[in-house]
Amino acid sequence: MSLVSLRRAARETVSGLPREFWWLWTSTLVNRLGAFVATFMALYLTLDRGYSASYAGLVASLHGLGGVVSSLGGGVMTDRLGRRPTLLISQLSTAFAVALLGFVHDPVAIAAVAFLVGMASNASRPAVQAMMADIVRPEDRVRAFSLNYWAINLGFAVSSMAAGFIAEFSYLAGFLIEAGMTLVCAVVVFVKLPESRPVLTDKATAQPAVGLGTVLRDGRFMSVVGLSFLVALVFQQGSVGLPVAMGEAGFTPADYGMAVAVNGVLIVALQIPVTRFIEHRDPKRLLVVSSLLAGYGFGLTAFAGSVGVFALTVCVWTLAEIVNAPTQTGLVVRLSPVHGRGRYQGMYTLSWSLAALVAPLMSGLVIDRFGAEWLWGLCAVVGTAAGLGYAMLMRSLPAEEPSFAETPVASSAAPPVSPPTEVGAA
């Protein structure tokens, strides 16, 4: 492809999205650029504070548990308070909790604050996804979610490299830098992003209110949540099962780092061109194919005997990740009623948070009792089950309705967002 063609492709990928989306995208990028704590938490607790690996694992689990709790709480806040207030509360709380984590020394206090950090940081996810669904046209949502996912991975790749250098200088500096960058995100939200929560028309107001019970009774959507949990279990093995298996096979941490670095590099390099390829394609096929690629990508790890082969397997499941993430998020929006997007996104976020809790337990148990080969075989089975589930679930997926009967709430901080022209089917 020529340089001119590449420029044209890049221009078409980023064109047509509203200004508010790019401010939200910028906030995401800045937030991930400062995501140091998750990278060096275990090293901080074991090397700097002298705690055991078991205690570090407990703190990590409590951090994840906080995310599980806030998945639903953040979704409810997004619908009740609005997208903008939820983002502000989440980001200000995260900045305070992360800074506090750098100063507490008591093991009980560290564990408690880590739980608060997990709660505060994860509460913003439903709000970000709901706001994107509000301000971006339905035909552009997969592209928007893909660009946001690209920003997350780009920011995380940079912050992961920077975290090592910062940790050598001062762990406290890492905590304070993350807190400061999270405050910058809050400022961006406050100054540049208006509230986007739709104001319902009389017809929409006459519909039953959406509560968490409504979400739980939505069989089709909860099936998507269940399938999302299965896929997330597989993807989590890249950070929990793979390093353990490579270590038991005699590979060094540096070997694992080299293999898994391919994941971040490919996402940054391929997310945008792959998005152009999948943007208007059948989501059923994309989700089926990505589930199979994820399952069998990890399944192929059973045959890896060198760092190069491990890296090749990472290529396979990374491609699955690139396709799955924006497609599945777009499906969640499509199945969510407009006035319940926050709760629906919160339930979807919960599937990933639960997978982050279950995956370490599952991988450790399977590897200890049966061996790593059984874990990779199980990943192939789970990926196949998820692919079959998506194939059956989406045989009668409702079409998006070409009508929009609501307007967003205006904010005092900025002009109101122009209402989208369409809405996903409730």
Buried (B, 14 or more C-beta within 10 A) or exposed (E): EEEEEEEEEEEEBEEEBBEBBBBBBBBBBBBBBBBBBBBBBBBBBBEEBEBEEEBBBBBBBBBBBBBBBBBBBBBBBBBEBBBBBBBBBBBBBBBBBBBBBBEBEEBEEBBBBBBBBBBBBBBBBBBBBBBBBBBBBBEBBBBBBBBBBBBBBBBBBBBBEBBEEBBEEEBBEBBBBBBEBBBBBBEBBBEBBBBBBBBBEEEBEEEEEBEBEBBEEBEEBBBBBEBBBBBBBBBBBBBBBBBBBBBEEEBEEEBBEBBBBBBBBBBBEBBBBBBBEBBEEEBBBBBBBBBBBBBBBBBBBBEBEEBEBBBBBBBBBBBBBBBBBBBBBBBBBBBBBBBBBBBBBBBBBBBBBBBBBBBBEBBBEBBEEEBBBEBBBBBBEBBBBBBBBBBEBBEEBEEBEEEBBBBBBEBEEBEEBEBBEEBBBB
